[in-house]
């Protein structure tokens, strides 16, 4: 069957997951994470605030730091982006049987 994204639900941005499920429980600050990963704290802050997406590069860094898979972070980002960019006007299928 088709996987339908709910019309009005935007899946959680990975930055929110990062903050609430990883940083806070571990008592790790954004600054500490940035230093640990060797990236600017602004990058982490913008991800947490949902202003920046998780790139494949960042997904690998987060995966290694938190013992997750990079796919975990990429799929969170992709699901968020897909829901956000759903077309207002659907395109008719080219697969209609003749």
N, C-alpha and C positions, 0 to 999 in steps of 0.2 A: 504493500500500500504506500501511498504518498505520505511523506512527513509534512504536516501543515503547521506552520508557525502560527500561534494565536494572533489574531488580528491586532489586538490592542496592547499586547504584552511585549515589552522590550526586555530581553534577557539581561541580567545583571552584567554591567561592565566588569571586566577582569580586575580593574583597579580596586573596586569595592570588595571583591573576594580577597584580593591581596591584603588589604587593610584589615578586614574583619575576621578572616579565617586563618591568616598566616602571621601578619605583623603583631596584631594585638594579643593573640593567645601566647605568642612567644616573647612578648615584651620587647620587640625589636622596633626601633624608630625608623622612619624613612631615611634619616641621615645615616644611621648605622647600616641599613641595607645598601644604600648607595655606595658607601665606603667598601663594604664587603664585596659588592659586585664590580667595583671600579668604574662606576658610571656617575654622571653629575646628579646631585640630589634633585635638581629640577626635573630630570627625566622621571624619577620615581614619583615625585609630587604630582606631576601632570598625569601620570598613569592612574594614581590613586584618585585624583579628582575627575577622572574620565575625560580629560582634555587631550590625551594622547593614547594611541592604541598600543597593544603589545605586538611588537614585531617578532619575526622568527628569532632574531638575535637575542632579544630580551627574553623570549620564551625559554631559550636554552639556559640563560643565566638564572632565571627564576626556578626552572626545573632542577638545576644542580643545587641551588641554595636551599630549596625546600623539599627535596626528594620526591618531586612529582615528575611527570613526563612533560616534555615541551608541548606535546599534543594537547594536554590538559589546558594550557594557557591559550594556545592557538584556537582551540575549539570554543572556548569562552568568548574570545574576541570575535571569531567568525559568526557565532550565533547572534551576538550583539549587533554586529555590522549588517547581517542579513535582515534582521527584523527592522533595523533603522532605515534600510534602503529598499524596503518593499515598494514596488511600483504602485502608484495610485491607480493607474489604469492597466488592468491585466492585458497581456498580449494573447491573442488566440493561438491555440496549438496548431502546428503544421502537421501533426501526426494523425489528424482525423481520418478515419478509414473511409475510403471512397465508396 
